[in-house]
Amino acid sequence: MGHTQTVYLDVLIGVNLFINYFLLLAVARFLHIPAKRGRMVAGAALGAFYALSIFLPELHPILSLLVKLLMSATIIWLAFPIQSWKTFLRALAGFYLTSFAFAGFMLCLWYFVAPQGLLIKNSVVYFDVSPLFLLCATVACYFAIRLVQRITGRQRPEALFCPITIQRGGQESRCTAKVDTGNTLTEPFSGFPVVVVQEEAVQAVVPQQQEQTAFRLVPYGAVGGGGVLSAFRPEKLVISAGKRVIETRDVYIAVSQEPLSNGEFQALLHPDLLS
């Protein structure tokens, strides 16, 4: 006669909400994704909703895999600012790697401790815990992520990478910028510093074809030659530099049609903007 376990809906949703949030936080930290806390909470909440699949009959392995892929893809799409397929696939792969690591931890917990009330079904984790234990586990997970970052060297220096927000025409674009000490570009007439941003990361705020007068040409030089970049002046540029938030209107955004990195950052920030 099989053992029947009672699953409490509030505990199921609460546990998976916290688990998913910290999995997403780990992905954002390790891949340097400039994600907003609200979006990650929304992604975690969607994952918690998907946890209701624990009440479904045991799925066929192939069907379970397809459903899990679809669920994970929608969680990543909701949680992070996706600017390209490459960014999406990197985030999805990172989410799976952290999920596998967590699953391994849960199997070890089951093997060595065998906590009463632990259930894993349809890739959903459930264990009956008190709110105090869940709070303590949340804090422990946060510090564990920070510790792993320090050990592996994956914690980026705040002075080198900065999340930026570009606002124009009621729209805004967010991306990660690298502070480039070699970037001395300025707009020739105003002398304002220039931030170089790859095109796919700034499409929402780029002036339309009928607004061509909004563009200025900014000459640049490089080892392989030189050229000009089209640049426009935003209504506001917001830079999150560590604990500082810098806002400026005296700046131009140059649009690069070539990628600036392998996905780690999407803009080159003029160092004078941090002064």
Steps between C-alpha positions, in 0.01 A plus 500: 500500500657830388564793726273800451646843568300814562613796289406844631438749222637805684821319595542364147471847343711668769786249479517509119471879492813529716685225315430651158589851612842394624565289192426810288713716730790259456463513120489882501808521724714253307406619151499872590142550382360842602171358624251691711388346828135538405546302179685222682222482758247477215703219338524320833125540551437344158726211599303463824179483294656229285568307822130411501594233245591288804130418520500357146560132429862401447591616148675297233875589505497653150182699568640607837817627328303702242274650766803588716672670204189708426459596866865599539496705178199704614653555846823632344308718254304658785789535747772653283533781241556285192677693223598216267468126449859462620422673829185291538679169441783594740247586772301181434815286516606675821156436650527130420853474643396661827185284506711185455730611782199559723352161405830336594490675838143378558597141414788519749262638760261215432776237516679616814223668698179360349286789627144409572261643248747545211337424164634539146248437220485630141824693575320690780650510850276500808584474866293604798694767687423780743510866386798559734697217340416631154621849598827362641553286189440806280768701682739202489446461123573867442830489687590170333461665158718793608764261638515297179534825304801604705665158481456467124578864427168546318408809701560787262656819635230766517742759367542301178143401413192718547132445417376798299157621394448719192175699486347672197151564367327324788699182437807362670771244431705323765831322456837439663782743421872453544695802617752544220798715600599501133169656396575870446223557247318831521237660280697759296268801541387469863802317640265262686638150573377215279378159614529231232210251511440205271191542285292209630522633858375850420236447230210617719637855530676556166342789303281393208583553132301826489716636783832489319581852620527352851821321400854635513806335346777416744842414351704228670840343458609140560799273445344359184397839366231754575157618394191677625213393725146641500415641841193655660441688823268323747266673741684338787775246569489325839814319619502264801862508618517295817301688764488815286231587247615755244256680270603721211358659187834628373590187305466345155422137418692360202345195337733215403377238257776264612486308831728647766556175692397136518191599698658615828430867425322698228642851543828686549471772759705820483697519832425873541135412562597349835678815616 
